[in-house]
Amino acid sequence: MLKSFQSKLLIHKHMLKNLQSKLLTLLVLSTVLPVSVVGLYSISSSTQALTDLNVNQIENEISQQALKIEQILASVYSDVLMLSHVPPFKGLCGREKAAGSIAPRAPPPPPPTRIGSGGRRRFSAP
């Protein structure tokens, strides 16, 4: 009788260990899977947010550089316009008539103007 009791007890221990391992596996999976899903989602969303932030920063830098270039070109345009009215430069340009008077010339086109709003800049043709 003692042997049968010991064998039943051994079977019970084995079943209990088997049940414990199943419960432990279930607990680990129920913890790891949601954490993994949330982790992957957070990585994806933070990557997208950082990408958008970088794109906005680059657009701002490009806008600032475009503004600087526009200012330089406007300055050069005004310098050339001023120099075009100086008599020695008019002679260099070959715009003098034989009698010494200056030939009339059509006014230069205005510099390009911005169209639209926002970070992107478009220019109209003069």
Backbone as CSV, one residue per row, in Angstrom:
resi,resn,N_x,N_y,N_z,CA_x,CA_y,CA_z,C_x,C_y,C_z
1,MET,0.811,-1.177,0.000,0.000,0.000,0.000,0.863,1.252,0.000
2,LEU,1.944,1.205,0.719,2.845,2.346,0.778,3.421,2.648,-0.590
3,LYS,3.710,1.582,-1.329,4.250,1.780,-2.677,3.225,2.431,-3.575
4,SER,1.993,2.032,-3.518,0.970,2.641,-4.368,0.759,4.107,-3.986
5,PHE,0.823,4.388,-2.678,0.680,5.776,-2.247,1.846,6.625,-2.760
6,GLN,3.039,6.089,-2.680,4.217,6.822,-3.159,4.137,7.040,-4.673
7,SER,3.685,6.017,-5.394,3.574,6.184,-6.839,2.498,7.203,-7.192
8,LYS,1.377,7.212,-6.447,0.336,8.213,-6.696,0.855,9.614,-6.361
9,LEU,1.610,9.725,-5.295,2.182,11.007,-4.898,3.175,11.493,-5.941
10,LEU,3.946,10.586,-6.475,4.908,10.932,-7.516,4.190,11.396,-8.784
11,ILE,3.114,10.753,-9.141,2.324,11.158,-10.302,1.721,12.540,-10.062
12,HIS,1.219,12.762,-8.847,0.661,14.069,-8.496,1.717,15.167,-8.595
13,LYS,2.922,14.910,-8.109,4.011,15.893,-8.186,4.361,16.184,-9.646
14,HIS,4.423,15.138,-10.441,4.745,15.311,-11.851,3.665,16.144,-12.561
15,MET,2.408,15.852,-12.272,1.316,16.614,-12.872,1.335,18.059,-12.380
16,LEU,1.646,18.236,-11.111,1.704,19.583,-10.549,2.840,20.368,-11.186
17,LYS,3.995,19.755,-11.384,5.107,20.425,-12.049,4.745,20.745,-13.495
18,ASN,4.074,19.825,-14.153,3.655,20.040,-15.522,2.668,21.221,-15.594
19,LEU,1.732,21.277,-14.660,0.768,22.377,-14.609,1.472,23.696,-14.283
20,GLN,2.430,23.658,-13.363,3.185,24.869,-13.012,3.977,25.382,-14.212
21,SER,4.575,24.480,-14.946,5.347,24.919,-16.111,4.430,25.516,-17.174
22,LYS,3.245,24.930,-17.348,2.294,25.489,-18.301,1.821,26.873,-17.869
23,LEU,1.519,27.006,-16.579,1.085,28.316,-16.071,2.204,29.354,-16.174
24,LEU,3.420,28.927,-15.877,4.555,29.846,-15.988,4.772,30.277,-17.428
25,THR,4.656,29.346,-18.360,4.782,29.671,-19.778,3.688,30.637,-20.208
26,LEU,2.467,30.381,-19.764,1.352,31.274,-20.082,1.579,32.664,-19.500
27,LEU,2.080,32.735,-18.268,2.349,34.021,-17.635,3.430,34.793,-18.388
28,VAL,4.494,34.103,-18.763,5.582,34.758,-19.490,5.084,35.274,-20.842
29,LEU,4.354,34.435,-21.573,3.841,34.860,-22.874,2.846,36.009,-22.753
30,SER,1.990,35.966,-21.738,1.013,37.043,-21.576,1.675,38.339,-21.135
31,THR,2.878,38.272,-20.642,3.607,39.484,-20.271,4.484,39.971,-21.422
32,VAL,5.181,39.074,-22.064,6.138,39.439,-23.103,5.447,39.938,-24.370
33,LEU,4.387,39.303,-24.785,3.722,39.700,-26.029,3.166,41.125,-25.985
34,PRO,2.395,41.518,-24.970,1.909,42.909,-24.952,3.038,43.935,-24.846
35,VAL,4.052,43.612,-24.063,5.187,44.535,-23.943,5.895,44.667,-25.283
36,SER,6.028,43.584,-26.009,6.675,43.631,-27.323,5.853,44.463,-28.303
37,VAL,4.539,44.275,-28.290,3.679,45.036,-29.194,3.754,46.527,-28.878
38,VAL,3.666,46.881,-27.611,3.752,48.292,-27.212,5.132,48.851,-27.544
39,GLY,6.168,48.074,-27.335,7.521,48.527,-27.666,7.696,48.781,-29.147
40,LEU,7.216,47.884,-29.974,7.317,48.077,-31.423,6.516,49.292,-31.883
41,TYR,5.339,49.481,-31.302,4.529,50.651,-31.659,5.233,51.943,-31.250
42,SER,5.815,51.957,-30.058,6.494,53.176,-29.604,7.732,53.464,-30.448
43,ILE,8.453,52.440,-30.847,9.611,52.642,-31.728,9.156,53.206,-33.062
44,SER,8.079,52.652,-33.602,7.567,53.126,-34.892,7.097,54.570,-34.807
45,SER,6.337,54.903,-33.777,5.810,56.265,-33.671,6.915,57.273,-33.369
46,SER,7.883,56.912,-32.555,8.975,57.843,-32.273,9.863,58.044,-33.495
47,THR,10.050,56.991,-34.284,10.809,57.128,-35.527,10.111,58.086,-36.475
48,GLN,8.792,57.958,-36.597,8.024,58.853,-37.467,8.087,60.290,-36.954
49,ALA,7.966,60.476,-35.646,8.012,61.818,-35.077,9.379,62.461,-35.305
50,LEU,10.448,61.701,-35.120,11.791,62.238,-35.346,12.021,62.559,-36.818
51,THR,11.491,61.726,-37.697,11.620,61.994,-39.124,10.900,63.279,-39.492
52,ASP,9.682,63.456,-38.980,8.937,64.690,-39.252,9.669,65.908,-38.697
53,LEU,10.223,65.782,-37.513,10.963,66.891,-36.909,12.172,67.262,-37.754
54,ASN,12.914,66.261,-38.218,14.083,66.525,-39.054,13.691,67.172,-40.375
55,VAL,12.600,66.716,-40.964,12.140,67.313,-42.219,11.771,68.778,-42.003
56,ASN,11.087,69.073,-40.902,10.723,70.467,-40.613,11.960,71.327,-40.386
57,GLN,12.946,70.800,-39.671,14.169,71.562,-39.441,14.896,71.830,-40.751
58,ILE,14.970,70.841,-41.616,15.649,71.031,-42.902,14.894,72.039,-43.762
59,GLU,13.548,71.968,-43.749,12.763,72.940,-44.514,12.999,74.357,-43.998
60,ASN,13.091,74.513,-42.676,13.358,75.834,-42.111,14.745,76.340,-42.522
61,GLU,15.729,75.471,-42.470,17.080,75.870,-42.877,17.113,76.247,-44.357
62,ILE,16.410,75.489,-45.181,16.361,75.797,-46.609,15.674,77.136,-46.830
63,SER,14.606,77.392,-46.093,13.903,78.671,-46.219,14.821,79.832,-45.833
64,GLN,15.587,79.649,-44.764,16.506,80.701,-44.337,17.593,80.931,-45.390
65,GLN,18.122,79.856,-45.946,19.140,79.995,-46.982,18.560,80.659,-48.230
66,ALA,17.326,80.289,-48.594,16.685,80.910,-49.752,16.482,82.403,-49.520
67,LEU,16.118,82.776,-48.304,15.946,84.191,-47.988,17.273,84.940,-48.095
68,LYS,18.342,84.340,-47.607,19.662,84.969,-47.721,20.058,85.146,-49.187
69,ILE,19.807,84.122,-49.985,20.138,84.200,-51.412,19.311,85.286,-52.086
70,GLU,18.018,85.365,-51.730,17.166,86.412,-52.299,17.690,87.798,-51.938
71,GLN,18.130,87.966,-50.700,18.664,89.257,-50.265,19.936,89.596,-51.027
72,ILE,20.804,88.615,-51.209,22.043,88.858,-51.959,21.725,89.229,-53.400
73,LEU,20.807,88.490,-54.020,20.443,88.788,-55.408,19.777,90.157,-55.530
74,ALA,18.954,90.532,-54.568,18.332,91.855,-54.599,19.396,92.938,-54.467
75,SER,20.401,92.694,-53.622,21.487,93.649,-53.457,22.290,93.782,-54.754
76,VAL,22.609,92.654,-55.365,23.347,92.676,-56.627,22.514,93.370,-57.697
77,TYR,21.223,93.095,-57.734,20.327,93.711,-58.709,20.327,95.235,-58.545
78,SER,20.234,95.698,-57.287,20.225,97.148,-57.070,21.590,97.758,-57.414
79,ASP,22.677,97.038,-57.136,24.010,97.542,-57.496,24.162,97.659,-59.014
80,VAL,23.718,96.631,-59.731,23.813,96.663,-61.192,22.926,97.767,-61.748
81,LEU,21.758,97.947,-61.175,20.856,98.999,-61.620,21.483,100.374,-61.390
82,MET,22.122,100.543,-60.238,22.778,101.818,-59.946,23.951,102.035,-60.896
83,LEU,24.737,100.992,-61.143,25.888,101.131,-62.030,25.466,101.361,-63.479
84,SER,24.294,100.889,-63.848,23.849,101.092,-65.232,23.539,102.554,-65.518
85,HIS,23.402,103.385,-64.489,23.124,104.810,-64.677,24.386,105.669,-64.596
86,VAL,25.514,105.056,-64.291,26.777,105.797,-64.217,27.340,105.908,-65.637
87,PRO,27.660,107.144,-66.110,28.099,107.336,-67.502,29.288,106.482,-67.943
88,PRO,30.352,106.316,-67.166,31.459,105.482,-67.664,31.032,104.042,-67.968
89,PHE,30.139,103.505,-67.172,29.675,102.137,-67.415,28.729,102.066,-68.596
90,LYS,28.017,103.134,-68.859,27.149,103.165,-70.026,28.001,103.062,-71.285
91,GLY,29.156,103.727,-71.287,30.056,103.637,-72.431,30.624,102.241,-72.588
92,LEU,30.936,101.586,-71.494,31.446,100.222,-71.552,30.395,99.256,-72.082
93,CYS,29.164,99.563,-71.816,28.082,98.689,-72.269,27.755,98.921,-73.737
94,GLY,28.296,99.962,-74.347,28.052,100.231,-75.754,26.681,100.815,-76.015
95,ARG,26.165,101.576,-75.059,24.832,102.115,-75.233,24.872,103.594,-75.640
96,GLU,26.034,104.107,-75.974,26.117,105.512,-76.377,25.833,105.643,-77.862
97,LYS,25.188,106.696,-78.200,24.961,106.993,-79.616,26.186,107.722,-80.152
98,ALA,26.236,107.869,-81.439,27.363,108.557,-82.066,27.426,110.011,-81.620
99,ALA,26.290,110.629,-81.337,26.262,112.035,-80.938,26.641,112.215,-79.479
100,GLY,26.782,111.146,-78.739,27.172,111.260,-77.340,26.005,111.174,-76.378
101,SER,24.801,111.103,-76.871,23.675,110.991,-75.944,23.417,109.510,-75.643
102,ILE,22.752,109.275,-74.602,22.477,107.914,-74.167,21.198,107.427,-74.844
103,ALA,21.244,106.232,-75.368,20.065,105.655,-76.012,19.044,105.279,-74.951
104,PRO,17.783,105.532,-75.225,16.770,105.129,-74.239,16.700,103.609,-74.149
105,ARG,16.448,103.180,-72.975,16.415,101.728,-72.747,15.184,101.393,-71.930
106,ALA,14.599,100.239,-72.212,13.436,99.796,-71.438,13.885,99.480,-70.019
107,PRO,13.033,99.750,-69.049,13.427,99.454,-67.657,13.607,97.951,-67.470
108,PRO,14.510,97.568,-66.587,14.743,96.138,-66.353,13.527,95.513,-65.676
109,PRO,13.366,94.214,-65.828,12.229,93.547,-65.180,12.419,93.557,-63.669
110,PRO,11.330,93.553,-62.941,11.452,93.526,-61.472,11.986,92.177,-61.005
111,PRO,12.560,92.145,-59.814,13.054,90.863,-59.292,11.878,89.928,-59.045
112,PRO,12.134,88.618,-58.991,11.048,87.657,-58.780,10.363,87.884,-57.438
113,THR,9.080,87.617,-57.402,8.319,87.774,-56.165,7.832,86.418,-55.710
114,ARG,7.605,86.289,-54.413,7.128,85.030,-53.847,5.631,84.906,-54.056
115,ILE,5.224,83.673,-54.310,3.804,83.371,-54.432,3.484,82.306,-53.403
116,GLY,2.358,82.421,-52.760,1.916,81.395,-51.815,2.446,81.669,-50.428
117,SER,2.161,80.745,-49.524,2.607,80.891,-48.152,3.108,79.553,-47.659
118,GLY,3.578,79.554,-46.438,4.079,78.302,-45.867,5.578,78.201,-46.037
119,GLY,6.095,77.023,-45.727,7.529,76.811,-45.779,8.081,76.714,-47.184
120,ARG,7.268,76.343,-48.132,7.751,76.162,-49.497,7.656,77.482,-50.242
121,ARG,8.657,77.756,-51.073,8.684,79.002,-51.807,8.595,78.699,-53.290
122,ARG,7.749,79.450,-53.967,7.651,79.366,-55.410,7.826,80.771,-55.947
123,PHE,8.340,80.873,-57.125,8.605,82.171,-57.692,7.835,82.322,-58.991
124,SER,7.389,83.541,-59.210,6.709,83.815,-60.470,7.716,84.322,-61.474
125,ALA,7.452,84.095,-62.715,8.318,84.609,-63.766,8.057,86.096,-63.917
126,PRO,9.106,86.883,-64.173,8.901,88.340,-64.297,8.106,88.683,-65.535
